[in-house]
Each structure stands twice: as C-alpha cells, then as structure tokens.
Amino acid sequence: MTDIQAKLRFLAHSAQKVRSVIDLVRGKNANEALETLRFVNKGAALPVYKLVASAVANAEENFGVSRDDLYIAKITADEAPTRKWRRFGARGRFKPVLRRNSHVTVILRERGA
C-alpha cells in the first residue's frame, strides 16, 4: 500500500488558522473532504481544497487509484518561517508585525487495501 503525499509550502496563513480548517476533513473520504472544503467560509479553505484536489489527481494519474477508495490518512499544518515587518508608531518607535506562514502536508491512503 502506497501513501500518496502532497505538500503546500509557505502558505500565507498562520498554522493555527489552517489547523481549524484541516481538522474538519481529517480521516474523511477524499470526495467528502473536497465537498466539505468547498463550503467552509475561511480564508485557508481554498488553498487546502486545492492541495487535497491535487493529491487526489496525483493518486489517479500516477498510481491508478480510484478517488472513491481514497481517504485522508494524515493532514498536518506546521509553522513556516515568519516574515517580520515593522509599522512605525508614535515617538519614533515601531511596532513589529509578524506575518506567519505555514507548511501543509496531506497523505492519502487507499481504503480497504
């Protein structure tokens, strides 16, 4: 049994916000996960949808696995390097702005294999 893996690196959403989206689809069938992600009203839902769709397409094209047999075995969102910006404040000070990024990894497996 082969694990089908897809990665999304340097996503411009914090890992904390992405985790709230990926928790909705962990362990679900691939088709069910894609349907769920289409209607989630969060900014990180579209990139995660595209990532899962890409993993399903990889499985169909490269491994010949039917999309009906796939499920999300593991999906994680890890922190990526943070971009540090500054916004200038009163009295010559500046306020740091942390632009957080994340790496998302999805692993699909074939059910019943």
C-alpha positions in Angstrom: 0.0 0.0 0.0 1.4 3.3 -1.1 0.9 6.6 0.6 0.1 9.5 -1.8 1.5 12.7 -0.5 1.2 16.3 -1.5 2.7 19.4 0.2 1.9 23.0 0.2 4.8 25.2 1.4 4.9 28.8 2.6 1.1 29.3 2.7 0.4 32.8 3.7 -1.9 31.9 6.6 -0.9 31.1 10.1 -0.7 27.4 11.1 -3.2 28.0 13.9 -5.8 29.2 11.4 -5.1 26.4 8.9 -5.4 23.8 11.6 -9.0 24.9 12.2 -9.8 24.1 8.6 -7.9 20.8 8.3 -9.5 19.4 11.5 -12.8 19.4 9.6 -11.5 16.9 7.0 -9.1 14.6 8.9 -10.0 11.0 8.4 -12.7 11.6 5.8 -13.1 10.2 2.3 -11.4 12.3 -0.3 -14.7 13.2 -2.1 -16.4 14.0 1.1 -13.4 16.2 2.2 -13.5 18.1 -1.1 -17.2 18.8 -0.7 -16.7 19.9 2.9 -13.9 22.3 1.9 -15.8 23.9 -0.9 -18.3 25.4 1.6 -16.1 26.3 4.5 -16.1 30.1 5.0 -12.4 30.6 5.9 -9.5 32.1 4.0 -7.4 29.0 4.4 -10.1 26.7 3.0 -9.4 27.4 -0.7 -5.6 26.5 -0.6 -6.3 23.4 1.4 -9.0 22.4 -1.1 -6.6 22.8 -4.0 -4.0 20.8 -2.1 -6.3 17.9 -1.5 -7.6 18.0 -5.1 -4.0 17.9 -6.3 -3.3 14.9 -4.1 -6.4 13.1 -5.4 -5.3 13.9 -9.0 -1.8 12.6 -8.3 -3.3 9.3 -7.0 -5.5 8.8 -10.0 -2.9 9.7 -12.6 0.3 8.3 -11.2 -0.9 5.3 -9.1 -4.2 4.4 -10.9 -6.2 4.6 -7.7 -9.9 5.4 -7.9 -10.9 8.6 -6.0 -13.8 6.8 -4.3 -11.3 4.5 -2.5 -9.1 7.3 -1.1 -9.3 8.8 2.4 -7.2 11.4 4.2 -4.9 9.3 6.4 -2.9 12.3 7.8 -3.0 16.0 7.3 -0.8 18.5 9.2 -0.1 22.2 9.3 3.3 23.2 10.6 4.8 26.6 11.1 6.9 28.1 8.3 9.4 30.9 8.7 7.8 34.1 9.9 8.3 37.4 8.0 9.0 40.2 10.3 7.7 43.6 9.2 7.6 46.9 11.1 4.9 49.5 11.3 6.1 52.9 12.6 4.4 54.2 15.7 4.4 57.4 17.8 7.5 58.9 19.4 10.0 57.3 16.9 9.0 53.8 17.9 8.0 51.0 15.7 5.5 48.2 16.2 6.6 44.7 14.9 4.2 42.9 12.6 4.6 39.1 12.4 3.4 37.7 9.1 3.1 34.0 9.9 3.3 31.3 7.2 2.6 27.5 7.3 3.5 24.3 5.5 0.6 21.9 4.9 1.1 18.2 4.2 -1.6 15.7 3.2 -1.2 11.9 3.0 -3.9 9.9 1.2 -4.3 6.1 1.5 -6.5 3.6 -0.3 -9.3 2.3 1.9 -9.5 -1.5 2.3 -6.0 -2.1 1.0 
